[in-house]
């Protein structure tokens, strides 16, 4: 998904957020105050779960992913 988005929107900042046994995508786009976002290098990235395991709306993430991110158990890679 990150590759497709970068091909379509080359100037879009995209991040992959790795948590144990899972990955999320972060997009540096306009967001609402209620959107789940993560600050990386001073920029806000709205998070999404493009890999499932179930359908979740953009800017919402699973409770499991939230626990890992809020406890600092994640790594990021910027594209």
C-alpha positions as protocol buffer text, in pm:
chain_id: "A"
residue {
  index: 1
  type: UNK
  ca { x: 0 y: 0 z: 0 }
}
residue {
  index: 2
  type: UNK
  ca { x: 285 y: 239 z: 82 }
}
residue {
  index: 3
  type: UNK
  ca { x: 439 y: 182 z: -260 }
}
residue {
  index: 4
  type: UNK
  ca { x: 110 y: 243 z: -439 }
}
residue {
  index: 5
  type: UNK
  ca { x: 47 y: 565 z: -248 }
}
residue {
  index: 6
  type: UNK
  ca { x: 400 y: 692 z: -315 }
}
residue {
  index: 7
  type: UNK
  ca { x: 361 y: 613 z: -686 }
}
residue {
  index: 8
  type: UNK
  ca { x: 32 y: 802 z: -701 }
}
residue {
  index: 9
  type: UNK
  ca { x: 140 y: 1091 z: -476 }
}
residue {
  index: 10
  type: UNK
  ca { x: 521 y: 1123 z: -485 }
}
residue {
  index: 11
  type: UNK
  ca { x: 527 y: 1418 z: -242 }
}
residue {
  index: 12
  type: UNK
  ca { x: 317 y: 1236 z: 21 }
}
residue {
  index: 13
  type: UNK
  ca { x: 512 y: 1148 z: 333 }
}
residue {
  index: 14
  type: UNK
  ca { x: 446 y: 785 z: 421 }
}
residue {
  index: 15
  type: UNK
  ca { x: 566 y: 588 z: 723 }
}
residue {
  index: 16
  type: UNK
  ca { x: 549 y: 222 z: 811 }
}
residue {
  index: 17
  type: UNK
  ca { x: 503 y: 163 z: 1183 }
}
residue {
  index: 18
  type: UNK
  ca { x: 615 y: -180 z: 1297 }
}
residue {
  index: 19
  type: UNK
  ca { x: 470 y: -332 z: 1614 }
}
residue {
  index: 20
  type: UNK
  ca { x: 529 y: -692 z: 1724 }
}
residue {
  index: 21
  type: UNK
  ca { x: 397 y: -928 z: 1454 }
}
residue {
  index: 22
  type: UNK
  ca { x: 214 y: -648 z: 1269 }
}
residue {
  index: 23
  type: UNK
  ca { x: 259 y: -324 z: 1071 }
}
residue {
  index: 24
  type: UNK
  ca { x: 56 y: -7 z: 1021 }
}
residue {
  index: 25
  type: UNK
  ca { x: 83 y: 276 z: 774 }
}
residue {
  index: 26
  type: UNK
  ca { x: 111 y: 642 z: 863 }
}
residue {
  index: 27
  type: UNK
  ca { x: 28 y: 926 z: 625 }
}
residue {
  index: 28
  type: UNK
  ca { x: 125 y: 1288 z: 675 }
}
residue {
  index: 29
  type: UNK
  ca { x: -214 y: 1428 z: 576 }
}
residue {
  index: 30
  type: UNK
  ca { x: -465 y: 1671 z: 723 }
}
residue {
  index: 31
  type: UNK
  ca { x: -639 y: 1515 z: 1018 }
}
residue {
  index: 32
  type: UNK
  ca { x: -916 y: 1569 z: 1268 }
}
residue {
  index: 33
  type: UNK
  ca { x: -847 y: 1605 z: 1637 }
}
residue {
  index: 34
  type: UNK
  ca { x: -1015 y: 1268 z: 1694 }
}
residue {
  index: 35
  type: UNK
  ca { x: -794 y: 1081 z: 1444 }
}
residue {
  index: 36
  type: UNK
  ca { x: -530 y: 847 z: 1582 }
}
residue {
  index: 37
  type: UNK
  ca { x: -193 y: 994 z: 1489 }
}
residue {
  index: 38
  type: UNK
  ca { x: 172 y: 955 z: 1576 }
}
residue {
  index: 39
  type: UNK
  ca { x: 435 y: 1228 z: 1570 }
}
residue {
  index: 40
  type: UNK
  ca { x: 750 y: 1128 z: 1384 }
}
residue {
  index: 41
  type: UNK
  ca { x: 1036 y: 1375 z: 1337 }
}
residue {
  index: 42
  type: UNK
  ca { x: 806 y: 1665 z: 1428 }
}
residue {
  index: 43
  type: UNK
  ca { x: 530 y: 1573 z: 1180 }
}
residue {
  index: 44
  type: UNK
  ca { x: 192 y: 1416 z: 1255 }
}
residue {
  index: 45
  type: UNK
  ca { x: 116 y: 1093 z: 1069 }
}
residue {
  index: 46
  type: UNK
  ca { x: -242 y: 969 z: 1066 }
}
residue {
  index: 47
  type: UNK
  ca { x: -237 y: 594 z: 1122 }
}
residue {
  index: 48
  type: UNK
  ca { x: -429 y: 323 z: 941 }
}
residue {
  index: 49
  type: UNK
  ca { x: -444 y: -57 z: 948 }
}
residue {
  index: 50
  type: UNK
  ca { x: -424 y: -161 z: 581 }
}
residue {
  index: 51
  type: UNK
  ca { x: -337 y: -523 z: 664 }
}
residue {
  index: 52
  type: UNK
  ca { x: -636 y: -611 z: 880 }
}
residue {
  index: 53
  type: UNK
  ca { x: -714 y: -851 z: 1046 }
}
residue {
  index: 54
  type: UNK
  ca { x: -1055 y: -683 z: 1017 }
}
residue {
  index: 55
  type: UNK
  ca { x: -1190 y: -377 z: 839 }
}
residue {
  index: 56
  type: UNK
  ca { x: -1109 y: -62 z: 1039 }
}
residue {
  index: 57
  type: UNK
  ca { x: -1177 y: 293 z: 925 }
}
residue {
  index: 58
  type: UNK
  ca { x: -886 y: 514 z: 820 }
}
residue {
  index: 59
  type: UNK
  ca { x: -743 y: 699 z: 1123 }
}
residue {
  index: 60
  type: UNK
  ca { x: -857 y: 425 z: 1363 }
}
residue {
  index: 61
  type: UNK
  ca { x: -635 y: 141 z: 1478 }
}
residue {
  index: 62
  type: UNK
  ca { x: -688 y: -176 z: 1678 }
}
residue {
  index: 63
  type: UNK
  ca { x: -665 y: -178 z: 2056 }
}
residue {
  index: 64
  type: UNK
  ca { x: -369 y: -415 z: 2031 }
}
residue {
  index: 65
  type: UNK
  ca { x: -178 y: -172 z: 1809 }
}
residue {
  index: 66
  type: UNK
  ca { x: -265 y: 118 z: 2040 }
}
residue {
  index: 67
  type: UNK
  ca { x: -118 y: -68 z: 2338 }
}
residue {
  index: 68
  type: UNK
  ca { x: 211 y: -127 z: 2158 }
}
residue {
  index: 69
  type: UNK
  ca { x: 237 y: 232 z: 2035 }
}
residue {
  index: 70
  type: UNK
  ca { x: 142 y: 387 z: 2368 }
}
residue {
  index: 71
  type: UNK
  ca { x: 401 y: 172 z: 2546 }
}
residue {
  index: 72
  type: UNK
  ca { x: 670 y: 269 z: 2294 }
}
residue {
  index: 73
  type: UNK
  ca { x: 703 y: -81 z: 2147 }
}
residue {
  index: 74
  type: UNK
  ca { x: 726 y: 21 z: 1782 }
}
residue {
  index: 75
  type: UNK
  ca { x: 972 y: 119 z: 1511 }
}
residue {
  index: 76
  type: UNK
  ca { x: 917 y: 352 z: 1219 }
}
residue {
  index: 77
  type: UNK
  ca { x: 1046 y: 370 z: 864 }
}
residue {
  index: 78
  type: UNK
  ca { x: 985 y: 682 z: 652 }
}
residue {
  index: 79
  type: UNK
  ca { x: 943 y: 656 z: 274 }
}
